[in-house]
Amino acid sequence: MAPREVPVARIGAAHPQLDRFIEVMGILRTDCPWDAEQTHESLVQYLVEETMETVEAIESGVEEHLREELGDLLLQVVFHATIAAERSDGFDIDDVARAVADKLIARHPYIFEAEDVPDDLDATWEQRKRLLKGRTSTLEGVPHQLSAMHRASKVIGRSGSHGVDLAGQGIDLPTEPIEADELGRTILGLVSRARASGLDPEQVTRDALRTLEEAIVRAETDPS
């Protein structure tokens, strides 16, 4: 097979290197045996790995490392869009960009329309998100694949919108802010305590979280 010409950045394009990258990905999809056989499902492991590596790069504080990992993460986005574009009813990277731009505009009426900036941006964001997605429960859209700690953070953050009494669920409420290093040591201490008691900290957190989620569902269905 004759080698393909290496795409070059197009002078005058708004994002010439991005256009070049998308072209490279298209060539690899048709000419590289490994790239050609990949599916959305087969790429999941790489998407997770690259996401975690991007997090590590951010935490490292090394800009060059972050730039490289963001490129690898972008590769996953473009790869999935390239695969999707092969279906007659699929979508391409431009559709992906259009959808996220439209979403951001719709969720920021105080920027793009004549609305005042809301006092509670986080609560307003979640309310508008639920409305636009047609969700009936505040718990919809919280991925079950998240770690127990990450999912708990999201669920607790949303519980206030329905007036769920966290203290009534046996959850200690903070009386004052806590420093990050102290909180980290406290969490590690709880993990150590769980192990000493023969308990799986991930599982017991999920069990407690499930009880909280049930309380939120009850509050949604019976606001009184």
N, C-alpha and C positions, 0 to 999 in steps of 0.2 A: 504494500500500500504506500503510495506516495505521501510524503509528509505534507501536512496542511500548513498554509501560511500563518505565521503568528500574527494575531490581530494587533493593530497599533491604535493608540489613542487618537480619536478623531478631533482634529483642530476645529474649534468653533462649537463643539458640543458642550452642553452645560456641565456634564460630569463625564469627561472623555474616558477616564480610567475605569469608571463604573460600567460604561457601555462596553469597553474592551473586555472587562471581566465577564460580563454576561455573554459576550460572543465566545470567549474561551470556553465557558461552561457548556454552551451549545455544541461546540465542536467535540469536546470530551464525551458528551452524552451519546453522540453518534459514532465516534471513532475509537473510543477506549472501551475494551471489553468489560472491564470492571465497572466503570461508570454507567455503561449501557444497561447492565443487569440490575442496577440498584432500584429499589422501590421506596415509597414513603416509610414502609414498615422496617425495611432493612437499615435505613439511615437513622432510626430512632436512637440507637446506642451512641452514634457519633454526635447527634444533636445534644444529648445529655452530657457527653464528655466535653464537648467544646464549650457548653454553657458553664460547666464547673471550672474549666480551665480559664475562662474569661473572668469568673469571680476571683480566682486565685491571682490573676494578673492585676485586677483592680486592687486587691489587698496588698500586692507586692509594692505598689506605688511606682513601678517602672513603666514609663510611658511607651517605650519601644515594645515591651512585652504585651502591653494592653493593645497596641495597634495591631500586632500580629494575631492575637487571639480574637479580636473583633473581626479581623479578616476571615479567620477560620469559621467564626459564627455566621458571618455574612455568606460564606460559601454554602452553609447548610440551608439558609433561606433561599438563595438563588437555585440551589440544586433541587429543592422541593418544588419551587415554582416551575423550573424547567420540566420536571417530570409531569406536573399537573397540566402544563401547556400541550402535552402530547395527546391529551384526550379531546374529543370533539366538543365536549361540554366542560372542558377544564378552564384554567385561568393561567395567566402568565405573571411575571414579576411586576409589570405595569399595573395589573389589576390589584395585586397585593398592595402596592404603594398607594393607589387611588383609594382603596378601602380604608387603609389606616389614616390617610389624610382626611377623608370624609368623617371618620370616626372622631378624630381629634377636634375637628371644627364643630361637630355636633355637640361634643361634650364641653366645649368652651364658649357658650353663648355670651359670656361676659367679656370675651375678647373679640369675637366676630359679629356680635349683635349688640344692640343697645340695651344691655342689661348691667346691673350693678354687680360688683364682685361680691359673692356670698361670704358671710362671716365664717362659715365652716366649709372650706373647700373640699375636704375629704368626704364629708357626709353628702354634700351636693353631688360630687363625682359619682359616688356609689348609687345615689338615687337616680341620676340621669342614666347611668349605665344599665340599671335594672329596667328603666322605662324603655330605652332604645332596644334592648335585647328581649323585651317582653317577658322578663322573669317575674315569677310570682312569689318567690322566696328569697330572702336575703342570703341564704346559703347556696343558692344556685351559682355556679361558676367558680366555686372554691374546689380546685382539683383534689381528688382523693389520693392522687399519687404523691402529694406533698408529704414531707416528713411531718410527724406529729407536732413538732415544735412550730414549724412554719404554718401548718394548717390551723393550729390553735391561735396563733397570732392574728390570722385573718378572721377567724370565727369570733374571737373576743372583740376584735375591732368593729365587727358588724353587729354584735349583740346589742349595743347601746341604742341603735336605731329603733329597736322594738321594746325598749325598756326592760330587758331581762335583768333580773336581780342577781348579779354574779355572786354576791355575798350569800344570797339564799341558796345558791348552788354549791356552797362550801368552798368558794374560791376566795382567797385572801385578796382584799383590795389594797392598793398601795396608799400609804399615808403621806409619803414624801418620795421625791425622785431618788433613784439609786444609780450609783456610778457603774459604768460598763464593766470595769474589772471586778467589782464586788458582785455584780449580777452573774458574771461568768463563773466566779468561784462558787456562788450559791447553787447554780445549776449543776456544776460538776459535783458538788457535795451531795445533791439529791440523787444524781446518777450513781454515785458511790454507795449511797444508802440503799438504793434500790437493788444494786448488785449484791450487797451484803445480806439483803432480805430474800434473795433468790427471785427477784422480780425483774421483768424486762421493762426498762424505763419507757421505751417507745410504745409498747403495748398498753401499759397502764395509762399513759397519756392519751392514747387513742380511745381507751375505754371511758375515761373521764370526759373527753371531748365529745364523745357520742351522747353522753347524758346531757351535756350543755346544748348540743344541737337539738336534741329532743325538746328541751325547754324553750328554745327559740321557735321551733315549729309550733308548739302549743301557744306561744304568745302571738304568733302570726294568725293562727286560726281562731283564737279566742282572746282578742285584745283586752277584754274586760278583766 
